[in-house]
Amino acid sequence: MREILLTGFQPYGGRPLNPSAEIVRALDGSTIRDAVVRGLLLPVSFDAAKKPLEDAIAKHKPVVIASLGLWPGEAVIRLERIAVNRASFEIADNDGQRPLDTPIEPGGPDGRAVTLPVAKIIAALRGKGIPARSSDTAGTFLCNTTLYRALGACQRLGLETRCGFIHLPYLPQQVADLLDDLLAEGRLELHQRADLASMSLDMMLDAVRTALLLSLDQG
């Protein structure tokens, strides 16, 4: 069978949940058309996330790679279109490291374009009533780093893999917890928070499955 590599991240930034991890756990081992999903949870670490990602790509030679990550405050499914050769973390990773204005791959290209059918996926998601949009910045944290590394690994291995990145909103439970914290802390008024958007796990799962299916159609 053909293989799909689906990556997500462990929780970070003091949050007990990461929706990308929940989706990877839910879809790992499932079959989409004629392809099996191989789930990989990456550590939230600039150094430690590199080897398992590149090893998995070399081992499975997937026809599709979809990496998932959380974007706090995002209200829609967001498909990235480019990764840049730059790591500049606003917060430290889970190993306490905080690269600032650091090349991900010294000597590598400034940017790498995704190879998922982004426009087609967005149109399909919106047609199903799932809010979705494209984005030209994956940030400069580990989401961008992972996308840049995955695209580079595929190129070096000579793979014609469809590869991209999907940013996810908070889960509703995460926003409920944020509201409890806001009340308990008494430091900010509700209108000062800009990160209270959420989406159900079922809708996110539907979105990711749809993205993977359409990406397979392109292979």
Buried (B, 14 or more C-beta within 10 A) or exposed (E): EBBBBBBBBBBBBEBEBBBBBBBBEBBBEBEBEEBBBBBBBBBBBBEBBBEBBBEBBEEBBBBBBBBBBBBBBBBBBBBBBBBBBBBBBEEBBBEEBBBEEBBBBEEBBEBBEBBBBBEBBBEBBBEEEBBBBEBEEBBBBBBBBBBBBBBBBBBEEEBEBBBBBBBBBBBEEBBEBBEEEBEEEEEEEEEEEEBBBBBEBEBBBBBBBBBBBBBBEEE
